[in-house]
């Protein structure tokens, strides 16, 4: 035990690290669902590379956090739309043009737009907020969010886990490999979000 002067090593440390990474991913996904602008995929990818045999569990954690976080814009749209709109406008990479495009997409495609959202470069918060304002069913919204996010998260985690398995030796001997994966993935996400109209 750490408090008795002994160091935590081996399986105990690995279990604590796994719990901490799961909690970190869950909290990141909550934040992104509510107010943060960087997708939890930015943490999901390097974690799936580092823990390639747990990639499916990591996807579940990521989706769960996103659902919890998405309750914030949903409830704000219902009970305090002015505060929700203020929050939405002050999130990086969310512009009035994107909010208008979300309203138009919801009008044209309805619930199907939630399946397309993960690939649209428009934050989920905007879709949830606009759908809640338009009185879409919360059960349908959150069910379809699971499907849409699952598709993207499964792709990201699966690819990252295969990279982790293929280059396990190199990544274990050189820890900066995980950092390189993370920086590359974040740069791709931020770059694509900046280029989106």
N, C-alpha and C positions, 0 to 999 in steps of 0.2 A: 504494500500500500504506500502511496506517496506520503501520507502523513506520518507514517512510522519510520521515515527516513529511507525507505526503499524506493527505487525508481520503478515507474510503470514501464514494463517492456512487453515485447511479444504480443500474444493474442489480446491481452487487456488493452494495450495501447492501440492496436489495430481496431478493436471494437469501439473504443472511444473516438478515434479518428473517423470511422464510418458513421457514427452517430452525429458527430459534429458536421461532417460534410452533408449528410441528409438534412439536418436542421438548417444549414446555410442555404442549401438549394430551396428548401421549402420557404424560408423567409424571403429569399430573393424573388421567388415566384409570387409571393403575396405582394411584395412591394411593387413588382412590375404590373400586376393585375390592378393595383390601386393608383399608384402615382409615379413609379420609377420608369425611366425610358429605355433601359437596357434589358433586352429579353433574357429570361432565365436560361435560354439555350446557351448563352455565353458562359455559364457555369456548368450546364448540363454536359456540353461537349468534352471539356477536359476531365470532368468526373467520370464520364462513361469511358474515356480513354484510359484513365487510371484504374478504374474498377470495371473492366470489360464484362465480367460475369454478372454484374449487378445492373447492367444498363436498363433493363426493363423496370426494375424497382425504382430507379432514378427517374424514369419517365412518369411513373405513377405519382411520385413525390412532387415532381414539377407541375403536373396537371392539377393536383390537389391544392397546391399553393396558389396557382393561378385562379382557380375557382373561388377560393376564400378571398383573395385580393379583389376579384371582380365584383364582389358584393358591395364594395365601397362606391364605385361609380353608379351601380344599379340603384342603391339606396339613396344616394345623393340626388339622382334624377327624379326619384319618387318624392322625396321629402324636402329637399332644398336645392332645386335646380340651379339657382343663381350661384351657390357655392360650388356645385358640381361643374358648372360651366367655367367658373373662375379657375378651379383646379385643372380642368382639362386644357384650358388655354395657356396655362403656365408650365406645361410639361414639354420638355425638349422634343423637337421634331413633330409636334402637333400644331398644325396651323389651321386657320379658319377654312382654308381651301380643303384640307383633309376632313374636317368636321362636316363641311357641306357635301363632300364626296361620299361620306359614310351615310348621311341622310338620304342621298340620291340612290346609293346602292341598296340600302334597306328598303326603299320605296320600290325599286325595280325587282330585287331578288328575294326580298323577305328574309326568312330564316336561313335560306341557302347562303346568304352573305357571310354568316358565321363560319361556314365551312371554308369559304374562300379567304377570310380575314387573315389566317396565319401566313398567307403567302402574298398579302397585299401591301406590306410595309406601312400599314396604318395601325396604330396601337389599338389593342382590344378594348381599352378603356373607352375610346370614342364610340365603338360599336355598341358596347353595353349601355353607355349613357344614352345614346340616341334611341336605342331599342326600348329602353325603360321609359323614356319620355313618350314614346309612341305606343305605350301600353302593350308591348309584346309579352307573351307568357314567360315568366321567369323560369318555369320548368323546361320549356322548350329552349330558351336561350342557353341555359347552363348545360343542358344535355348536348346541344349541338357544339358548344364550346369544347366539351370533352372530346368529341369526335374530331373537330378541326385541329385542336391543339395536339391531340394524340397523333394524328397523321404527321404533323411537322416534327414533334418531339421524338417520335419513333424513328423517323428518318435520320435526324441529327444524332441521336444516341446510338443507333445501330452503326452508322458510318464511323462515328468516333470510337465505338467499342472495337470495331474491326481494325482500325488504325492502332488502337492500344494493344490488341493482340498481336498484330503483325510486327509492331516495333517495340514490344514489351521490353526486350533486353536493352535496347538503346534508351528508352524512356526511363527505365529504372536506374541505369548507370548515369544518366545525365538528366537531372530533375528539371533543367531549363527547357526540356522538350515540352513538358506540360505548359509551361509559361508561353512558349512559342505557339502552341496550339491555341491557347486562350487569346493571345494578342492577335493572331491571324483571324480567329473567328470574330472577335469584337470589332476589329477593323473592317471586316466584311459587313457586319451588321450596321455599324455606324455609317460607313460609306454608302451603303445602299439606302439607308434612311435619309441621308442628306441629299442623295440624288433623286429621291422620289418627289414628285410635285406636290 
